[in-house]
């Protein structure tokens, strides 16, 4: 069994598709005691958010405009506040196509379409790993 810190986790979702944004809202609607979410439809605006607020997890789409998720990822890894923040890439692209990202720690993948159960399991796993790494 995975044990997760009782503090409400702050999650930034960077997703430009409105249907996916609504799906995330539904997925997290009964999780407000565990997770607080901010949804940003533009990666360039999300970069400003990560400078202003500390997030425990970033959920990131890759195929976006005008800034791609991959560019956001690169910039986020250069920011002191987010260099070690876990990032969950949720994309129609398979993890095998994201070779550069796969080589980096603190990143995980889900391929769309996703279910609530898949998403919540990945989130629990990421927080469990992060909690255990910080205790070492």
PLY file of the C-alpha trace (Angstrom):
ply
format ascii 1.0
element vertex 136
property float x
property float y
property float z
element edge 135
property int vertex1
property int vertex2
end_header
0.00 0.00 0.00
1.24 3.47 -0.90
1.31 6.09 1.83
0.95 9.70 0.75
1.49 12.83 2.83
-1.77 14.23 4.24
-1.07 17.78 2.98
-3.19 18.91 0.02
-0.94 18.60 -3.04
-0.76 21.44 -5.54
-1.02 20.26 -9.16
-0.57 22.33 -12.30
-2.23 20.89 -15.40
-0.91 22.26 -18.70
-3.44 21.18 -21.33
-4.83 23.11 -24.29
-7.68 20.77 -25.20
-10.93 21.97 -23.58
-12.44 18.48 -23.46
-9.37 17.21 -21.58
-9.54 20.20 -19.23
-13.14 19.29 -18.40
-12.17 15.65 -17.95
-9.45 16.64 -15.47
-11.99 18.74 -13.54
-14.28 15.71 -13.33
-11.41 13.41 -12.31
-10.38 15.72 -9.47
-13.88 16.84 -8.38
-14.03 14.27 -5.56
-10.33 14.62 -4.68
-10.36 18.15 -3.23
-9.21 16.90 0.16
-6.03 15.56 -1.50
-5.35 17.73 -4.54
-5.76 21.35 -5.54
-5.52 21.88 -9.29
-4.75 24.83 -11.52
-5.40 24.34 -15.24
-3.52 26.39 -17.80
-4.23 26.11 -21.52
-1.01 27.75 -22.69
2.47 26.52 -21.82
3.97 30.02 -21.96
1.45 31.23 -19.35
2.08 28.10 -17.26
5.78 29.03 -17.14
4.83 32.26 -15.40
2.68 30.30 -12.94
5.54 28.02 -11.88
7.60 31.09 -11.02
4.80 32.46 -8.81
3.58 29.30 -7.08
5.10 26.04 -5.89
3.57 22.89 -7.34
3.99 19.32 -6.13
3.26 17.87 -9.58
2.86 19.11 -13.15
0.64 17.24 -15.59
1.76 18.16 -19.09
0.44 17.71 -22.60
3.09 17.76 -25.31
1.26 18.82 -28.47
0.35 22.46 -27.84
0.76 25.85 -29.49
2.33 28.37 -29.51
4.77 26.75 -27.05
5.01 22.96 -27.03
4.95 20.85 -23.91
8.49 19.72 -24.68
9.69 23.35 -24.65
7.81 23.96 -21.39
9.49 20.88 -19.94
12.96 22.18 -20.87
12.30 25.60 -19.35
10.73 24.08 -16.22
13.84 21.97 -15.64
15.94 25.16 -15.70
13.84 26.82 -12.97
15.14 26.31 -9.44
11.60 25.82 -8.07
10.72 23.06 -10.55
14.00 21.34 -11.34
12.93 18.32 -9.23
9.14 18.68 -9.48
7.64 15.46 -10.84
6.12 15.86 -14.29
3.51 13.50 -15.64
3.34 13.71 -19.42
-0.15 12.84 -20.67
-0.14 12.76 -24.45
-1.43 10.97 -27.52
2.23 10.38 -28.34
3.65 7.12 -27.09
6.40 7.30 -24.46
8.76 5.71 -27.01
8.53 8.82 -29.22
9.59 11.04 -26.32
13.12 9.66 -26.08
14.70 12.85 -24.68
12.18 13.08 -21.85
12.48 9.39 -20.96
16.15 9.87 -20.04
15.30 12.43 -17.37
14.37 11.59 -13.78
11.16 12.82 -12.20
9.09 12.26 -15.33
6.41 9.68 -16.01
4.02 9.03 -18.89
0.40 8.18 -19.62
-0.85 7.78 -23.16
-4.25 9.28 -24.03
-7.01 8.31 -23.75
-6.73 7.91 -19.98
-9.04 6.80 -17.21
-9.41 8.37 -13.79
-8.03 5.21 -12.22
-4.88 5.32 -14.38
-4.30 8.97 -13.58
-4.84 8.63 -9.83
-2.57 5.58 -9.67
0.25 7.43 -11.46
-0.17 10.44 -9.18
-0.04 8.28 -6.05
3.07 6.52 -7.37
4.82 9.83 -8.12
4.07 11.24 -4.66
5.12 8.02 -2.99
8.44 8.05 -4.85
8.99 11.74 -4.09
8.20 11.27 -0.37
10.56 8.30 -0.08
13.40 10.07 -1.95
13.17 13.09 0.33
13.40 10.87 3.42
16.75 9.36 2.34
0 1
1 2
2 3
3 4
4 5
5 6
6 7
7 8
8 9
9 10
10 11
11 12
12 13
13 14
14 15
15 16
16 17
17 18
18 19
19 20
20 21
21 22
22 23
23 24
24 25
25 26
26 27
27 28
28 29
29 30
30 31
31 32
32 33
33 34
34 35
35 36
36 37
37 38
38 39
39 40
40 41
41 42
42 43
43 44
44 45
45 46
46 47
47 48
48 49
49 50
50 51
51 52
52 53
53 54
54 55
55 56
56 57
57 58
58 59
59 60
60 61
61 62
62 63
63 64
64 65
65 66
66 67
67 68
68 69
69 70
70 71
71 72
72 73
73 74
74 75
75 76
76 77
77 78
78 79
79 80
80 81
81 82
82 83
83 84
84 85
85 86
86 87
87 88
88 89
89 90
90 91
91 92
92 93
93 94
94 95
95 96
96 97
97 98
98 99
99 100
100 101
101 102
102 103
103 104
104 105
105 106
106 107
107 108
108 109
109 110
110 111
111 112
112 113
113 114
114 115
115 116
116 117
117 118
118 119
119 120
120 121
121 122
122 123
123 124
124 125
125 126
126 127
127 128
128 129
129 130
130 131
131 132
132 133
133 134
134 135
